[in-house]
Amino acid sequence: MGPRNTRRRARAGTEPIRAKSALGLRLLLSLVYAPLFLAGAGLLSWWAAVSEPGDSPGRTVLVVLAAICLALALLATADATRLARRRHRTTT
């Protein structure tokens, strides 16, 4: 990788000098929703496995919803990991 451009953009004068980000809230939400989405993916997968042909909703719909829940759980876990590293880096 090449050298990083460390020049900052000039201030317009209206933004705060030290803006505070809601990293703690984002981390909390990621830590709460990751297990919920993972549990949802597991329950939807189980429901798809025990569903019979002709049931409503169909097996395909349940599998798609389980995949979406799993993707959201992975996204929340990745976000929580990234935020925890960022928070650790700024405190040390």
N, C-alpha and C positions, 0 to 999 in steps of 0.2 A: 504494500500500500504506500502511496505517496504521502508527502507531508500534508498535514491538515492546515487548512486556511484558518488562522486564529483571529483574523480581523473581525471585529464586531460591527454590526450595522449602527449607524449614527442614530441617536435618540431623537425622536420627534418632539419630546418635551411634555407629552401628555401622559405617558405611561409611567407607572411607579418605578423607582430605581431598583427596588428589591421586591419584585412581585412574588407572592406566595402561591404555591401550587397546592392542590388538594391531593397530594400523593398519599397521605395517610388514609384518606377516605377511599381512594381508588384501591389501595392495598386491602383495606377492610372488605370492600365489596367483592374484590376478586377472591379473597379467602372464604367469604360466605357463599358465593355463587358457584365456585368450582365444585364443591362436593354436592350441591343441589343439582347441578346439571349432570354430574356423574351418576347420581342416584336416579335421576330421570331417565338417563340413557339405559341404565340397567333395568329399570322397571318396564320401559317401553320394549326393550329387547326381549324380556321375559314374556310380556304380553304378546309380542309377535310370534314367539316360539310356541305358545299354547293356543293361539287362535286357530280356528277351524276355517276351511274354505267357505266363503259366503258370509263370514262375520263382517260386521261393520264397526269400526273402520277395518279396512283390509290389511293384510300382512305387509304389503308394500308400503302403505302409508305409515305404519308403525315403525318399520325399519328406517324409513327416511327421517322420521321424527327422532328416532334414537341416534341416528348419525349426526343430525343437527345438534342434539344435546351433547353428544360426545365432542363435536368440534368446538362448541361453546365452552365446555369444561376444559379442553386443552388450551383454548385461547385465554381463559381466565387464569389457568395455572401459569402459562407463559408470562402473562402480564404481571401476576403476583411475584414471580421470580425476578423479572426485570425491575420491578419497583423496589423489591427488597434489596437487590444489589445496588440500585441507585441510592436508596436511603442509607445503606451501610457505607457507601463510598463518600457521601456528603457528611457523615458524622465522624469519620475517622480522619 
